Structure formats: C-alpha cells, structure tokens
Amino acid sequence: MTTNDTKQPASKKVIVIAVTGTPPPKALKIYGDFGQWIPSEHDNQASSNFCVVDTTQTSSFPEPKHVAGVIITGSPAMVTAREPWSLQVETWITHLTDQHIPILGICYGHQLLAQALGGKVDFHPLGREIGTVPIELTEHSRHDPLFSQSPSQFYANVTHAQSVVELPPNSVLIGKNDYEPIQAFRFKDNVWGVQFHPEFTADIMRFYIFERFDSLEEQGLDIKVLFDNIQTTPDSRAVLDNFITLCL
C-alpha cells in the first residue's frame, strides 16, 4: 500500500514505511522507490502489512493506534539541514517513542532518530563510507531482539556522508567498524538505528558506486576495489526481517 492518506482501518495495524526521499532517477526506474525495497520478497502479504508515507510531502502521519511499527528510510538529504518536513518527522518520532511503538531508522533514519532523541549528527571527517563493509557487534547485541542471532561480525552495504557522532541518552551501542564508530544502536527497548542499508541488494550497491564514480575518485577511493568487494549481505537483511517480524 503506497499512500499519503494516513487514515487506516482500526482492525488492521500496519508497519509504516516513512520515506524520506527518492533514489536517483535511474535507480528509481530500475529498482523502484525506497518503499519498495523494504518488504521481504518472501512476504506474500506485503501489500497489506505495510503503508508507505512520503514524509517530504505530508504534514500528517498515521495515528499510533493504527501503527504496528515504523521504518524510516534513507535519503539523499542531510539531517543537519533540519528541513521543515524532517523536523516534523522528528516530532512524530518522539511521540511514537513515548507510545512504545517499535521504530527502525535506516541511514538517514538512523541519524534522524539519534538527533530527535538527544544525540548528535555531523559530517564524517573522512568523507563518504560506501560499499560492502564489515559490521562488528558489541556485547549489547547478545540479547537484542534484532541482533541476537547475528554473527559477531557480518557484512552490510553502506553509503553515507553524515554519521551519528554522539549517541542519545539511554541508548546502547550495538554495532561499529573501524570507519564508523556508531553503525547501530538501540534506544530503550523499542527503537533501533542502523547506519548500514539492510534493504540494499548487491545490484543496488553497485549502482550507487557507479552513480558516485567521479566524487568517489576525488575522495581518493579505489573504485575497482569497491566493486570487487561487493557481495550479498544476508545477515544484514536478517536484521530488517527481524524487525518486521517483531512488529507483526
């Protein structure tokens, strides 16, 4: 279900996919919008389990009583720009958090959650992290509903220029790597942020590297190495699927 009509039937709670932007035009044409990347390809009831809301185009959001959970997508926007639509999402987030509704933020969503809950976001001093990278889990992952079955290290796809540089109060670090000290966190017991993209396929990751070819070369990155290191990331995808299962 893709809509900006936030009225939902009382008998059916849905996972809201809060879309915070669109992919580059070519990716949009080939792979669809961000909202289409979230549901599992094995979910035969995806159309009824999800409601896609374009947060950049609406000022109203589904009422908590109709929401089983929220997934906030990535975006080409920057959290520190504090655009009006983004600030509205922050307000909605804090309200949902108080209602103990499960929330998962991906990339931009991860950063937006951190900022809304009292953390800090800024540009990464070394520039963009992009490609398939290792994620190392902390001891806080061992009993976490999304990460407890994950290996202590797995691979995930990333592309981001900004980062969470300070965790919100009452949150714990779940994942990290050498480049990015905060790859995943949990706030209290119902909110998670992941800097990586569990919804990215290997083909989507290749597209993003190709799309940013010139700027990545200017940053001094070895494009061939980036392409050679791309792989499927089932353990990363499992984190997203675990969240969906938790909500439903």
Secondary structure, DSSP 8 states (H G I E B T S, - for coil): -B-S-----TT--EEEEEE-----HHHHHHH--HHHHSS-TT-TTHHHHEEEEETTS-S----GGGEEEEEE---SS-GGG--HHHHHHHHHHHHHHHTT--EEEETHHHHHHHHHTT-EEEE-TT--EEEEEEEEE-GGGTT-TTTTTS-SEEEEEEEESEEEEE--TTEEEEEE-SS-S-SEEEETTTEEEESS-TT--HHHHHHHHHHTHHHHHHTT--HHHHHHH----HHHHHHHHHHHHHH-
